[in-house]
Every structure is written in structure tokens, then in C-alpha cells.
Amino acid sequence: MLENIYTELIAEHSQSKENRRRLEHATIKERGHNPSCGDEIILELEISDGVIKDAAFNGTGCAISQASTDMMIDLMRGKKIDEAKKLAELFIDMIHGDVTDDAELEELDEAAALKNISLMPARVKCATLAWHTLDTAIKKG
């Protein structure tokens, strides 16, 4: 049952076009690249008054990297920068297997469904690509 939900979420988010676009009023643009598999994204953020007003991306890669990016954008839109950083750290800790408590992971909403990627070391970089890119973008901004 959980495996089906995971598979459906990956398919749904990797094929979604809602967040896959250019952002007209982007204040930050950051490229993320995974050289080991070729996954690549361009993350665009519109940040105003310390809040991520909007976010979008373009890129190519496996279903996990694209779905994770889409889920991240859904989660980050409307969040304050400090909250976005905290959520990115929580996601990365979850994927690395450092945080496993489901109650703690509820803050990640649908992205928490990617928790079991921690059991697939070859896919960890796929899942965290967007989240590391967001962290880099925020630090530069």
C-alpha cells in the first residue's frame, strides 16, 4: 500500500507542469547539477520581504529528482527564508537517515513520502539535488 502511494506521488510530481516554468520576477536563479547521473535543474525564486513568494524550475533528470524538486517548490512557496532553510535541512537529514520520526517529518508534507530513499544510496543525490540547490540559492540571496 505505501509502496503504491510512493510510486504514484513520484509519477504525479515528476510529470507535473505547474512548477516547471520560467519565473517572470525571479530574484534568484541557481543551477543544481548531479555529475554522477546528469540530473540538472535551474531553480528560480522570487523572494520579497524575507518570504519565498514564488518558485519554479526547469531541468532534466530522473523521476525522483524531478518529483523531489516539484514537491519542494510546493512546500516552500509562501515560507519565510528561515523556515525554508529549516525544512530543507530536515528533508536532507531524512534522506540521509538521520531523522526517522514520522511526527517530526510531518512538516515536510508530501515530501516525507520520499523517506525510504534513505535505503537506496544511489538515489540519495537525486532526491536531495533541489534541496541543496535551494540552500545554496538562499545563502547567495
C-alpha positions, 0 to 999 in steps of 0.5 A: 500500500505505501509502496503504491502511494510512493510510486504514484506521488513520484509519477504525479510530481515528476510529470507535473507542469505547474512548477516547471516554468520560467519565473517572470520576477525571479530574484534568484536563479541557481543551477543544481547539477548531479555529475554522477547521473546528469540530473540538472535543474535551474531553480528560480525564486522570487523572494520579497520581504524575507518570504519565498513568494514564488518558485519554479524550475526547469531541468532534466533528470530522473523521476525522483529528482524531478518529483523531489524538486516539484514537491519542494517548490510546493512546500516552500512557496509562501515560507519565510527564508528561515523556515525554508532553510529549516525544512530543507535541512530536515528533508536532507537529514531524512534522506540521509537517515538521520531523522526517522520520526514520522511526527517530526517529518510531518512538516515536510508534507508530501515530501516525507513520502520520499523517506525510504530513499534513505535505503537506496544510496544511489538515489540519495543525490537525486532526491536531495539535488533541489534541496541543496540547490535551494540552500545554496540559492538562499545563502547567495540571496 
